Amino acid sequence: DAQTGWASGLDAVFLKTYDGGESWAVQFAAPERETTLFKIAFLDRERGLAVGAYGLAFATEDGGTTWREIRITEEDPHLYHIARLDDGRLLVAGEFGSLFESRDGAASWRAIESPYEGTFFGLGQAADGALYAYGLQGNVFESRDGGASWRTIDTGLSAGLTGSVALADGGFLIVGLQGAIVRRGPG
């Protein structure tokens, strides 16, 4: 909400704010792991998930008071992004074309067939339901069937794409390094 927020990063640290970002407190840290958490997302006020380097993932069911390590995959790719889809599924994206989905609130995971062997830095869903996975060297892939199949979007870019947002007009915006911008129109 407007007052509660989370951040994650080096040393497998979680920070939490209760005052809209005016102050932050360490909620969890594991410096002995010598790893990084890249993305944290909450499904509701109690259930959250964080992913990071070498396949590291944590889950909480008590609003972040305690965190437990979970396995999304038996491999150890860096996991860079988590997205919650309109249908309630969770998707995780990472290096080596890694795409994973959970249909049960992160209790179990399965690999999704990937259209790409490079690194995905993120993924997201447009208002019309289209999914976009994006990453290194301007690569963008679109799925209009919930991730069952993907098609390549020719961006003409070589910069890494690192963030996205669904737009109010139904479009989808992907941004990246070197000022890279990819806009997909509504519908």
Steps between C-alpha positions, in 0.01 A plus 500: 500500500606863509679454834637145490778404261783254453847500344752220456865484404855396589561259789152354446358799686137608530414855604151614596342842536183577695501872428501532122878478470598762758683232699600140438576207732685176428252212521736223393861464391726205422845645422657159543320394181707756303219543251246753375123512490383673182123523539245487778124489447204462732184315400309660787593652838618163636642295211819610326770354278855609418738365236869546438838372395576130452135395522455646848137560600324580826133505598309650793148433618498738798553841342877467494556425868660167403636377167571144389714391211312328216609330177350614172738286295766238565735696274669818616434779249477855623129577541434865421128564501162396641167593343148431619259451213134597489402132531698467827796311356850602596778511242873517573758589234878468501816413318539221241147572380356386833124537534307338786136511603305430816125447497473448875637816659869394489449158663625322187670602175538366149719610210332668204644433155715798418540667162851619589826372649628839619419697813154632582514801732125535526152416388159652530142499383316763298137592564391284204663194658809488277815386679840652427836351599806717438871511569845514349580668169153648450329162488122507552259210467120518502248232594128532435413157640616524860859395431427184299666650193713809435589715202803724460443876491763672286604802705803601296680553833818350642472644853381289792134548591447511875156633599140528387157634583149441367360835385155640577420523126549123461855523369812352651830681551840330534810702589868425526859605485625783280154660503336204324120516474265247341131584488237250401172660404165417657333182376 
